[in-house]
Amino acid sequence: MKNLKPLFLLPVMAIIIVACGDNQKSHNYNQKTQVDAEGLGFIKTANESGLTEIKASSLAESISKNPRVVSFAKMMVADHSKAAQDLSKLAQDKMVTKSDTLTVEHQQKIDSLGKLTGTAFDKAYMNMMLTDHLKAVEMFEKASADRIEAVQDFAKKTLPALKMHLDSAKAINSSLK
């Protein structure tokens, strides 16, 4: 009989493991988030991207000596901080739990950027901004057609600023070469 106890625990363990893997659950007493998988992915990715932009741009404000790069970085911090507030409200309204820390990959990008100085820093930062904003514009355009109206509204509201950031990043990046 003692040997059967572990067998009774297996179904319980399986249920716990499956329940923990459900990323649709919010931390609000097992209520499900009020977005679909695409909306959930968008909110989490947009949050991570925004945090990365803010950290990289804060770094650029303190490291860069190029007035155009510093001005761009200040604009990035202000615009992405505002977007982060709006995204936090959306996430809260839709019961989506988002992270306030960067992934290892994004933190490594910030760390490697912080090791650079002068024009090498400016070029690396602006290349990062160009690449990231190309991806962001594409992601926000797709989210503008999301099934969830609140996700659509946030994406449509934020998209013009992202396109302007992309245009500015292209102009500054080309002037650094």
Number of C-alpha atoms within 10 A of each C-alpha: 4 6 7 8 9 9 10 10 10 11 11 10 11 11 10 11 11 9 12 10 9 10 13 18 18 18 12 11 7 10 11 17 22 17 22 14 12 15 22 22 12 20 24 18 15 20 24 19 19 24 21 21 24 21 18 24 28 16 19 25 19 11 19 22 15 15 10 14 24 20 14 21 26 17 15 23 20 14 17 24 16 14 20 19 12 15 23 17 13 17 23 14 12 19 20 25 19 18 11 9 12 17 11 9 9 18 15 12 14 20 13 12 20 16 10 16 15 11 14 13 20 24 20 16 27 24 17 19 24 21 14 17 22 16 13 20 21 13 16 23 15 15 23 20 14 19 13 16 13 17 25 19 16 18 26 17 15 21 20 13 16 22 16 13 21 21 15 18 22 17 13 19 20 12 10 13 7
